[in-house]
Amino acid sequence: DWDFITDPKSELKIESLQNIDWRKAVVPLSWQAQFEDLRDYQGVGWYKKAFLLNEIEPEKLYIIKFDAVDYLSRLYINKEFVGENEGGYTPFEFDITQYLKSGENEIILRVLDPLKKEKPTEGIGYYHIPHGKQTWYVQTSGIWQSVSILIKPEQYIKRVHITPTIDGKISFEGILNKSESDQQKIEIKIYDPSGDEILNREESLTLKENMFFFNEEITNPQLW
């Protein structure tokens, strides 16, 4: 569970969140779905959660990922501002490595779901942002999808798209989180359903804005 509080007047600041009567909230779940008195509430809500890190692993990155938060999110770690994200239906993440410490850490997320009025709320107009079909019935404000903290190496593949064809040709398109040069070695292994390795190849690729592209081919592909 997370701690949660509403801020109808948008007057709370990160420095003024002490000695407040927080309530427990389930994450992931919109505040309308879990609190009867907030069925029609739109505006600002604050989330808070503490977690323990025995040690900060060297040469590792700590990434916090939100699968979806509606709508404008501002993240603080140990009361330091990390960043913000606008949008209610897609995942986003932040590298929080530099904000962490050994021992207890605290996540605070300020969430704004703009009021259903013509006048914008903090510069965001309700009728000018996307809405899912579920808003025909009730709003879906707050952290309504999962939150996770991922520990990754300093360099990792952020995203990869693999396109196979029935004749065994395979194209790979991906992006690294960072690269120290335009040249990068990438190793690809492919296994069949029984666990046997059918391809093991290392490619030396030229990156473009940390993106890579290459093609491979396997013989006798098993179709399904």
ABEGO torsion letter per residue (X at the ends): XBBBBBBAAGABBAAAABGBBBBBBBOBEBAAAABAAAAABBEBBBBBBBBBBABBBBGBBBBBBBABBOABBBBBBGGBBAEBBBEAABBBBBBAAAABBBEBBBBBBBBBBBBBBABBBGGBBAAABBBBAAAAABBBBEBABBBBBBBBBABBBABBBBBBBAAGBBBBBBBBABBABABBBBBBBBBBAAGBBABBBBBBBBBBGGBBBBBBBBBGBBBX
